[in-house]
Each structure stands twice: as C-alpha cells, then as structure tokens.
Amino acid sequence: MVDAVERKIEQYIGELGDQYVLRLYQNLPHGKRLRTKLILKIAGSSLKVVKTAATVEMIHAASLLHDDVIDDANTRRGTVSVNASEGNKTAIMMGDILYSKAFFELNSISSEVAKVISNAVVQLSLGELADVRLSRTFHTNRDAYLKMLYQKTASLMEASAESAAILVGKNRQAYRQYGHNLGLAFQMIDDILDITEDSKTLGKPALHDFVEGKVTLPYIYLHEVLAVEDREFLVSLHKKRLSNDEAEWIKVAMEKNGIIEKSYLEAKVLIDEAIELMECLGEKDLSNIAKAMIERSF
C-alpha cells in the first residue's frame, strides 16, 4: 500500500498543472517512508488513510527542502539536493508548494487530523529555528537539544501515529506516545550514525553534523567527561572542516569514554517503552518497526 501513497502524492502534484514542479518532485529521494508505514500499520489502507499518509510525506519532503537550504547542503540521501542543482529560491518555493498543497488536501480528510498535523508543522518550524540558534555556538544544553529534537523530528512522527489512530478510533494517546518515542529515538540514532558510519553509507561526509554546527547528544556527553584542555580542543573544532587527524581524535575520544554506548542506551530506553506499549495493544508489526529502528546501521 506504500505504492498507493506514492500514486496519491503524484496525483496531488499533477493537479497543480506544472510539469517543472512535477519533475522536481519525481527527482526527490523518497527515503524509508517510515511515517507512511506507521500510518498504514495503525489504520489500514482506506482512502482517508492513504490521503493522510500522502499529506504527511509531502510535509516531510517540504521540511527537508527547507532544511537543505538552511544547512547549505549539497546532497540529500546521496543525491544532489534541489538547492544545489536548482538554487535556494527554487528549493524554498518547492517546499512552500508541497506544504500548501498538503494543507489544502488535509481539509478533505478530517478536521481533527488536520489540527494534529498542522500543529506538528508549527512545532517542526519552531524546531528548525531552535536548531539554527543552537548551531551558532558549541552548547551543552541537553534539555534545549532534546526539545529541539522533539519539535524538529519527533513531532511529525507523533502526529502521524496519532492521526492514524484518530481515523480508526484507536487510543490516540497511546499511539501518540509511540510516535513520540519513535521520533526521538530515530533522530538520536541518526546522530550516532553520523559519528560511527562512513561517508559512503551516510550519503554525506562523516561527522558532517558537527562540522555543520550541530552539537548532538554524543558531543554534549563527551564535553562533560573531558579534561579542561581536551574540552577546549573539542570546542575549537566546532563548525570547522576537520582534518583526518581531528576527526579521528573525536572518534577515539568517543570510544574511550563510552559515549556512543551511553547515547545509544538513551535511545533504547525510548524504543523499549514504545515496544512495550505496542505489545500491550497487540500491535506486533509496530513493535517490530520499533525494534528495527534501534538495530539499524542506517
């Protein structure tokens, strides 16, 4: 049924009557469609469910287009980003088109679903702004980081699960919590993989987040345990194009201090809670999605 969602998105884009916009969308890398899979697993495959998944994926795609402009990213999932190939203005407007069309289509699904998803987009935008602000300097504010993580990533995952539950009359709070935990853990694992995986696997340079200015959970935890001189050295590397020796110093320091394991366990606590919640509701497939999340290499 993921294919049905893809067809619905292309239908929505086709209704705009602009071949350039359609081509731009068709060239976007689609990723794992995790939000779609969640919605379909929770709510089945009725037309309203497919429409909901389609609007969520359009919103997600729009947020990534804007994100790439903000980050001056040249690639997205291993392919050239729209801002790199077509320019920032085109990327921004393409994002705006996807957002606007998604909001328009939400009105025909359910007023309650529209409220939930629209609120998530507000949170997503606040999270993007917070990410920009936090990236200006090396920070050690774990609470601010986790709040940003919720807003920027988890809020849309949370809304996807809750919206699906609303459509079929399931316990919306339980599925909301599941989506919340899944979204936070997903981004935490991404942050870890940025440090542990190679550039080929990532589809972008390794340690790219730190070079870009993002101080993720592993860096916050590493800063806490380093001696003063090493702390100063770590801070000096923030937003810097790293040499091979500097990148290796970070990785060795992470390994020596058990930082990756500590960060991974924090994500695992969230996933274990999500698994337990879904197993209590008899949702084996959703439990398996959560298990796969914590075990993925990318």
C-alpha positions as CSV (number, residue, x, y, z in Angstrom):
1,M,0.0,0.0,0.0
2,V,3.0,2.3,0.1
3,D,2.7,2.4,-3.7
4,A,-0.8,3.7,-3.3
5,V,0.5,6.6,-1.2
6,E,3.2,7.3,-3.8
7,R,0.5,7.4,-6.5
8,K,-1.7,9.8,-4.4
9,I,1.2,12.2,-3.9
10,E,1.9,12.2,-7.7
11,Q,-1.8,12.8,-8.3
12,Y,-1.7,15.8,-5.9
13,I,1.4,17.2,-7.6
14,G,-0.1,16.5,-11.0
15,E,-3.2,18.5,-10.1
16,L,-1.1,21.6,-9.8
17,G,-0.6,21.5,-13.6
18,D,3.1,22.4,-13.5
19,Q,5.5,20.0,-15.2
20,Y,8.6,21.6,-13.7
21,V,7.2,21.1,-10.2
22,L,6.3,17.5,-11.0
23,R,9.8,16.8,-12.3
24,L,11.3,18.4,-9.2
25,Y,9.2,16.1,-7.0
26,Q,9.9,13.0,-9.0
27,N,13.7,13.6,-8.6
28,L,13.5,13.9,-4.9
29,P,14.9,10.8,-3.0
30,H,12.0,9.2,-1.1
31,G,13.7,7.7,1.8
32,K,12.3,5.0,4.0
33,R,8.7,6.3,4.1
34,L,8.6,5.5,7.8
35,R,5.7,7.8,8.5
36,T,3.7,6.2,5.8
37,K,4.4,2.7,7.1
38,L,3.3,3.8,10.6
39,I,0.1,5.2,9.4
40,L,-0.8,2.2,7.2
41,K,0.1,-0.3,10.0
42,I,-2.1,1.6,12.5
43,A,-5.1,2.5,10.3
44,G,-5.2,0.2,7.3
45,S,-5.5,1.4,3.7
46,S,-8.7,3.3,3.3
47,L,-8.8,6.3,1.0
48,K,-8.6,8.7,4.0
49,V,-5.6,6.8,5.4
50,V,-3.8,6.9,2.1
51,K,-4.5,10.7,1.8
52,T,-3.3,11.3,5.3
53,A,0.0,9.4,4.6
54,A,0.4,11.4,1.4
55,T,0.0,14.8,3.0
56,V,2.4,13.8,5.8
57,E,5.1,12.7,3.3
58,M,4.6,16.0,1.3
59,I,5.1,17.9,4.6
60,H,8.2,15.9,5.4
61,A,9.6,16.5,1.9
62,A,9.0,20.2,2.2
63,S,10.7,20.4,5.6
64,L,13.8,18.6,4.1
65,L,13.9,21.0,1.2
66,H,14.0,24.0,3.6
67,D,16.4,22.2,5.9
68,D,18.9,21.7,3.0
69,V,18.8,25.4,2.2
70,I,19.4,26.4,5.8
71,D,22.3,23.9,6.1
72,D,23.7,24.8,2.7
73,A,23.6,21.0,2.0
74,N,24.8,19.8,-1.4
75,T,23.4,16.3,-1.1
76,R,20.3,14.6,0.2
77,R,20.4,10.8,0.7
78,G,23.4,10.5,-1.6
79,T,21.9,12.6,-4.5
80,V,22.4,16.2,-5.4
81,S,20.0,18.4,-3.4
82,V,17.5,20.7,-5.1
83,N,19.1,23.8,-3.6
84,A,22.5,22.7,-5.1
85,S,21.1,21.8,-8.6
86,E,18.3,24.4,-8.9
87,G,19.2,27.1,-6.4
88,N,17.9,28.1,-3.0
89,K,15.0,30.1,-4.3
90,T,13.6,27.1,-6.2
91,A,14.1,24.8,-3.2
92,I,12.3,27.2,-0.9
93,M,9.4,27.7,-3.2
94,M,9.1,23.9,-3.9
95,G,8.9,23.4,-0.2
96,D,6.2,26.0,0.1
97,I,4.3,24.4,-2.7
98,L,4.4,21.0,-1.0
99,Y,3.4,22.5,2.3
100,S,0.5,24.4,0.8
101,K,-0.9,21.6,-1.2
102,A,-0.7,19.2,1.8
103,F,-2.6,21.7,4.0
104,F,-5.3,22.1,1.3
105,E,-5.8,18.3,1.0
106,L,-5.9,17.9,4.8
107,N,-9.2,19.8,4.8
108,S,-10.9,16.9,3.0
109,I,-9.7,14.2,5.4
110,S,-10.8,15.2,8.9
111,S,-10.8,18.4,10.9
112,E,-9.2,16.7,13.9
113,V,-6.5,15.1,11.8
114,A,-5.9,18.5,10.2
115,K,-5.4,20.1,13.6
116,V,-3.0,17.4,14.8
117,I,-0.8,17.6,11.7
118,S,-0.9,21.4,11.3
119,N,0.2,21.7,15.0
120,A,3.1,19.3,14.2
121,V,4.2,21.6,11.4
122,V,4.2,24.6,13.8
123,Q,6.4,22.5,16.1
124,L,8.6,21.5,13.2
125,S,9.2,25.1,12.2
126,L,10.0,26.1,15.8
127,G,12.4,23.2,16.0
128,E,14.2,24.3,12.8
129,L,14.6,27.8,14.2
130,A,15.9,26.4,17.5
131,D,18.3,24.2,15.6
132,V,19.7,27.3,13.7
133,R,20.1,29.1,17.0
134,L,21.7,26.3,18.9
135,S,24.1,25.7,16.0
136,R,25.7,29.2,16.3
137,T,28.0,28.1,19.1
138,F,29.1,25.0,20.9
139,H,26.4,24.4,23.6
140,T,26.0,21.9,26.4
141,N,22.3,22.4,27.0
142,R,20.9,18.9,26.8
143,D,17.3,20.0,27.6
144,A,17.3,22.5,24.8
145,Y,18.7,19.9,22.4
146,L,16.0,17.3,23.3
147,K,13.3,19.9,23.0
148,M,14.6,20.9,19.5
149,L,14.8,17.2,18.6
150,Y,11.1,16.7,19.6
151,Q,10.0,19.7,17.7
152,K,12.0,19.2,14.5
153,T,11.7,15.4,14.1
154,A,9.5,13.7,16.6
155,S,6.5,16.0,16.4
156,L,5.6,14.9,12.8
157,M,6.2,11.2,13.7
158,E,4.0,11.7,16.8
159,A,1.3,13.4,14.7
160,S,1.4,10.6,12.1
161,A,0.7,7.9,14.7
162,E,-2.0,9.9,16.5
163,S,-3.7,10.9,13.2
164,A,-3.9,7.3,12.1
165,A,-5.4,6.3,15.5
166,I,-8.0,9.0,15.1
167,L,-9.1,7.8,11.7
168,V,-9.9,4.3,13.0
169,G,-11.0,5.1,16.6
170,K,-8.0,3.7,18.4
171,N,-6.4,5.1,21.6
172,R,-4.9,8.3,20.2
173,Q,-2.8,9.0,23.3
174,A,-1.1,5.6,23.2
175,Y,-0.2,5.8,19.6
176,R,0.8,9.5,20.1
177,Q,3.3,8.3,22.7
178,Y,4.6,5.6,20.5
179,G,5.2,8.1,17.7
180,H,6.8,10.5,20.1
181,N,9.3,7.9,21.4
182,L,10.0,6.6,17.9
183,G,10.7,10.0,16.5
184,L,13.1,11.0,19.3
185,A,14.9,7.6,19.1
186,F,15.1,7.8,15.3
187,Q,17.0,11.1,15.4
188,M,19.2,10.1,18.3
189,I,20.3,7.0,16.3
190,D,20.9,9.3,13.2
191,D,23.1,11.5,15.3
192,I,25.1,8.5,16.5
193,L,25.4,7.1,12.9
194,D,26.8,10.5,11.8
195,I,29.8,9.7,14.0
196,T,30.1,5.9,13.6
197,E,29.4,5.3,9.9
198,D,31.5,6.1,6.8
199,S,30.7,8.7,4.2
200,K,29.6,6.1,1.6
201,T,27.0,4.6,3.9
202,L,25.7,8.0,5.1
203,G,25.4,9.6,1.7
204,K,27.2,12.7,3.2
205,P,30.6,13.3,4.9
206,A,31.0,11.6,8.2
207,L,30.9,13.9,11.2
208,H,29.0,16.3,9.0
209,D,26.6,17.4,11.8
210,F,29.4,18.7,13.9
211,V,31.1,20.5,11.0
212,E,27.7,22.0,10.2
213,G,27.5,23.3,13.8
214,K,25.1,20.8,15.3
215,V,26.1,19.8,18.8
216,T,24.2,16.5,19.2
217,L,23.9,14.3,22.3
218,P,27.2,12.4,21.9
219,Y,29.1,15.7,21.8
220,I,27.3,17.1,24.8
221,Y,28.2,13.9,26.8
222,L,31.8,13.9,25.5
223,H,32.2,17.5,26.6
224,E,31.0,16.6,30.1
225,V,33.7,14.0,30.7
226,L,36.8,15.5,29.0
227,A,39.6,17.3,30.9
228,V,39.7,21.0,30.5
229,E,42.3,21.1,27.8
230,D,40.5,18.5,25.8
231,R,37.2,20.3,26.2
232,E,38.8,23.4,24.8
233,F,40.1,21.4,21.9
234,L,36.7,19.9,21.2
235,V,35.1,23.3,21.2
236,S,37.8,24.6,18.9
237,L,36.8,22.0,16.3
238,H,33.1,23.1,16.2
239,K,32.0,24.3,12.8
240,K,35.4,23.6,11.4
241,R,36.3,21.5,8.3
242,L,38.0,18.6,10.1
243,S,41.3,17.1,9.1
244,N,41.6,13.3,9.2
245,D,43.5,13.5,12.5
246,E,40.9,15.8,14.1
247,A,38.1,13.5,13.0
248,E,40.0,10.5,14.4
249,W,40.6,12.3,17.7
250,I,36.9,12.8,18.1
251,K,36.1,9.2,17.3
252,V,38.8,7.9,19.7
253,A,37.6,10.2,22.5
254,M,34.0,8.9,22.0
255,E,35.1,5.3,22.1
256,K,37.5,5.8,25.1
257,N,34.7,7.3,27.2
258,G,31.9,5.1,26.1
259,I,29.9,8.0,24.7
260,I,28.3,6.1,21.8
261,E,27.1,3.4,24.1
262,K,25.6,6.0,26.6
263,S,23.8,7.8,23.8
264,Y,22.6,4.5,22.3
265,L,21.1,3.4,25.6
266,E,19.2,6.6,25.9
267,A,17.6,5.9,22.5
268,K,17.0,2.3,23.5
269,V,15.0,3.3,26.7
270,L,12.6,5.2,24.4
271,I,12.3,2.3,22.0
272,D,11.8,-0.3,24.8
273,E,8.9,1.8,26.1
274,A,7.4,2.1,22.6
275,I,7.8,-1.7,22.1
276,E,6.1,-2.5,25.5
277,L,3.3,-0.1,24.7
278,M,2.5,-1.6,21.3
279,E,2.8,-5.2,22.6
280,C,0.3,-4.4,25.3
281,L,-2.1,-3.3,22.5
282,G,-1.3,-6.4,20.3
283,E,0.4,-4.3,17.7
284,K,3.2,-6.8,16.7
285,D,4.0,-5.0,13.5
286,L,4.5,-1.7,15.2
287,S,6.6,-3.3,17.9
288,N,8.8,-4.8,15.1
289,I,9.2,-1.4,13.5
290,A,10.5,0.0,16.8
291,K,12.9,-3.0,17.2
292,A,14.2,-2.4,13.6
293,M,14.8,1.3,14.4
294,I,17.2,0.6,17.3
295,E,19.1,-2.1,15.3
296,R,19.6,-0.3,12.0
297,S,23.0,0.6,10.7
298,F,21.5,3.4,8.6
